[in-house]
Amino acid sequence: MPRILLIDDDEHLGPPLAQYFQRFGLALEQALTPGDGLAHLRRGGIDAAILDVMLPEMDGFELCRAIRQDSDLPVLMLTARGELTDRVVGLELGADDYLPKPFEPRELVARVQAILRRRAAAPAAAEAPLRFDGLVIDAATRSVQRLGQSVELTSTEFDLLHLLARAPGRVWSRDDILAALRGHDADLYTRAVDIVVSRLRRKLEPLDAIKTLRNAGYTLALQRLSS
């Protein structure tokens, strides 16, 4: 049973959510402070984390940054502040999804399930890495090498890069990318794609890997190498 860690200082939120999550085969555990949450994550065994933005000690953005320093654990931001600016900040820090409060428990479960499906959908280890001029993408280990050096990507960044790499030269519209990465239609917004692409471009520099086609979308513009 996948284990999900909720880091939220509302002690009344976790127990009913845990009962609801259990109906869908998910074990929800709660930490009330960022410090306790980070300690819990260090013990291992957690498959995804749900972070509230309004937390004591540090806010959810700082907590997401701390998690991303040494982990690509799927992260969903949960907050009463639903403005686009906050969502963009969360994505820039490496969050995989964002759900404002108040929320329906079924939608939260659906988003967590989508994150877990994307991680579980990694191809089998027998699949050969995708090799391009200056870039190697290994779906089996979810690892990327740029000019011979490892590049740390978030789960969403890797999924987007792998999506583009499977069909180099194909132009993907923002809607196509959102549908492929999110797996459901709730609260989709095209700015999210632009943010993830911007992060990817910075991490892949000096390679000019991702091209923007005006009013069309994005494509991987590197030369594919034979295996």
Secondary structure as GFF3:
##gff-version 3
##sequence-region A 1 227
A	DSSP	beta_strand	3	7	.	.	.	ID=ss1
A	DSSP	alpha_helix	14	22	.	.	.	ID=ss2
A	DSSP	beta_strand	27	31	.	.	.	ID=ss3
A	DSSP	alpha_helix	34	42	.	.	.	ID=ss4
A	DSSP	beta_strand	48	52	.	.	.	ID=ss5
A	DSSP	alpha_helix	60	68	.	.	.	ID=ss6
A	DSSP	beta_strand	75	79	.	.	.	ID=ss7
A	DSSP	alpha_helix	84	92	.	.	.	ID=ss8
A	DSSP	beta_strand	97	100	.	.	.	ID=ss9
A	DSSP	alpha_helix	105	120	.	.	.	ID=ss10
A	DSSP	beta_strand	130	132	.	.	.	ID=ss11
A	DSSP	beta_strand	135	138	.	.	.	ID=ss12
A	DSSP	beta_strand	143	146	.	.	.	ID=ss13
A	DSSP	beta_strand	149	151	.	.	.	ID=ss14
A	DSSP	alpha_helix	155	166	.	.	.	ID=ss15
A	DSSP	alpha_helix	174	182	.	.	.	ID=ss16
A	DSSP	alpha_helix	191	204	.	.	.	ID=ss17
A	DSSP	beta_strand	210	213	.	.	.	ID=ss18
A	DSSP	beta_strand	217	220	.	.	.	ID=ss19
###
